[in-house]
Amino acid sequence: MTNHMGHPLDVRLRERFGDEADWPEATGLIAPYLRIVIDALGPGDAVTFLTAVRHALEEEESRAGTIHLGFGAHLWARLEAVSWGNSLAKTSAWEAALTMHRLAVLAPEPGLGAHVDCALRACLALRVPAAG
């Protein structure tokens, strides 16, 4: 496994899940895709995108047990609402989100939302550097 422990995301993941050796299996699988989102989009666009991911997850959860189009459709609707547009970076983030969702379905604990929350905190920390 490649060591990315200097990445701002990993700081937040360690705060939430402890040392990498203790991470739930899903965290080890999802973390590289979150890094793709943050690195491809930069912290500003990553916050917009990850917020849409979080809302899509909430929508999917609220509609559980009913007929609906699923996470991808909910995410697409959220991104259209913010005039997301298209670029290679945004396409990479989209594919990463779909893959993270599939992984989270296969290894549901602790849930994709917990990972997205860590990524959002990492992005916000990147956008607002520590004083000093």
C-alpha positions in Angstrom: 0.0 0.0 0.0 1.3 3.4 -0.9 1.8 5.7 2.1 -0.2 8.9 1.8 -0.2 9.8 5.5 0.9 13.3 4.7 -2.2 14.0 2.7 -4.6 16.3 4.6 -7.4 13.7 4.2 -5.4 11.2 6.1 -5.0 13.5 9.1 -8.8 13.7 9.3 -9.1 9.9 8.8 -6.6 9.2 11.6 -8.6 11.6 13.9 -11.7 9.6 13.2 -10.5 6.1 12.8 -7.1 5.9 14.5 -3.9 4.6 13.0 -4.1 3.2 9.4 -3.5 -0.3 10.7 -6.8 0.0 12.7 -8.9 1.5 9.9 -12.0 -0.4 9.0 -11.6 -2.3 5.6 -13.9 0.2 3.9 -11.8 3.2 4.9 -8.7 1.7 3.3 -10.7 1.1 0.1 -12.4 4.4 0.0 -9.6 6.7 1.0 -7.7 6.6 -2.3 -10.9 7.7 -4.1 -11.4 10.6 -1.7 -7.9 11.7 -2.4 -8.6 11.7 -6.1 -11.6 14.0 -5.5 -9.7 16.4 -3.4 -6.6 16.4 -5.6 -8.4 16.6 -8.9 -10.9 19.3 -7.9 -8.9 21.3 -5.3 -10.5 22.2 -1.9 -13.1 24.7 -3.2 -14.7 22.5 -5.8 -14.2 19.4 -3.7 -16.3 21.0 -0.9 -19.1 21.6 -3.5 -18.8 18.1 -4.9 -18.6 16.3 -1.5 -21.5 18.3 -0.2 -23.5 17.1 -3.1 -22.3 13.5 -2.4 -23.4 13.9 1.2 -26.9 15.2 0.2 -27.2 12.4 -2.3 -26.4 9.8 0.4 -29.0 11.4 2.7 -31.6 11.4 -0.1 -30.9 7.7 -0.9 -31.2 6.8 2.8 -34.5 8.7 3.2 -35.9 6.9 0.2 -34.8 3.4 1.3 -37.5 0.9 0.8 -39.2 2.9 -2.0 -38.8 3.0 -5.7 -36.1 5.6 -6.7 -33.2 5.8 -9.1 -30.5 5.6 -6.6 -27.3 7.4 -5.5 -26.1 8.3 -9.0 -29.3 10.0 -10.0 -29.5 11.9 -6.7 -25.9 13.1 -7.1 -26.5 14.2 -10.6 -29.6 16.2 -9.6 -27.5 17.9 -6.8 -24.7 18.7 -9.2 -27.1 20.1 -11.9 -28.5 22.4 -9.2 -25.1 24.0 -8.8 -24.3 24.2 -12.5 -21.5 21.8 -12.1 -20.4 21.6 -15.8 -17.9 19.2 -17.2 -14.1 18.7 -17.2 -11.7 15.8 -16.8 -11.2 16.6 -13.1 -15.0 16.6 -12.6 -15.4 13.4 -14.5 -12.7 11.8 -12.3 -14.5 13.0 -9.2 -17.8 11.6 -10.5 -16.3 8.2 -11.3 -14.6 8.2 -7.9 -17.9 8.9 -6.1 -19.7 6.1 -7.9 -16.9 3.7 -7.0 -16.9 4.8 -3.4 -20.6 4.2 -3.2 -20.2 0.7 -4.7 -17.4 -0.1 -2.2 -19.5 1.3 0.7 -22.4 -1.0 -0.3 -20.0 -4.0 -0.2 -18.3 -2.9 3.1 -21.0 -0.8 4.8 -19.3 0.0 8.1 -18.7 2.8 9.0 -20.6 4.2 6.0 -19.6 6.5 3.2 -21.0 9.5 5.0 -18.4 9.2 7.7 -15.7 9.2 5.1 -17.2 12.1 3.2 -17.4 14.1 6.4 -13.6 13.5 7.0 -12.9 14.7 3.4 -15.0 17.8 3.9 -13.1 18.6 7.1 -9.8 18.1 5.2 -11.0 20.5 2.4 -12.1 23.1 4.8 -8.8 23.0 6.6 -7.0 23.4 3.2 -9.2 26.4 2.4 -8.6 28.1 5.8 -4.9 27.6 6.7 -4.0 27.5 10.3 -2.9 30.8 11.8 0.6 31.0 12.9 
